[in-house]
Amino acid sequence: MIAVLVILLLLLIGVLWIRRRLRIRRQAKEKKARTDAAGLLGEQMLLEKVKKLPGRKRILSNVYIPRANQTTTEIDLILISRKGIFVVENKNMSGHLSGDDDSRTWFHASYQNSFSFYNPILQNRAHIHALMRVLKLEEDTLFHSWIVLSDGCGMRNLKLRQDTYRVMRLSKIRRNYRRVHGKVLLREDIEEIYQRLLPYTRASRRIKKEHMQSIAKRHPV
């Protein structure tokens, strides 16, 4: 009798454990789906804002640039204009962010959930280094590093110098663009850079899959 009870107890524990694992897996999939949907919406809103900026320009979205270590880095948006090459990392998040220039991770907190993520300043720095390698440029003077947050994102807990980059809300893109003075690229330069980078917007499924795998290994946060 005791043996039967023990077996039943073990079976019950096993069933509960399996149900718990399935629930966790389902919640993770639902969270990823929400995150992906928010990311796609944020990218579309960013693209529409950038399209409305004045002057001659070229725009590239979801650019997969090869790195020196044979992995890739994905750039949300690149704007090429007479003012230079704007490398834009988009974070469509509500809630509050905390972090600084040099910490490896930032922290996001809202009433729904909280999580850490790789510092977008460092992320964009890697993007620019990869672009310099592809374009065979030795100086980064042509580049502008922009991190764009949603208008509902709290920035009070961000401790930022903003000397070599800018962190801004989506609605402030036009204002920040107007503050960039000087013309460093000719019209033919804009087209040449655009044509050189255009092939990197056509990443295969294999490249995208390998990119996601490399991110999981580099930044397991």
ABEGO torsion letter per residue (X at the ends): XAAAAAAAAAAAAAAAAAAAAAAAAAAAAAAAAAAAAAAAAAAAAAAAAAAABBEBBBBBBGBBBBBAAGBBBBBABBBBBAAEBBBBBBBBBBEBBBEBAABABBBBBBAABBBBBBBAAAAAAAAAAAAAAAAGBABAAABBBBBBBBAABBAAABBBAGAABBBBBAAAAAAAAAABBEBABBAAAAAAAAAAAAAAAABBAAAAAAAAAAAAAABBX
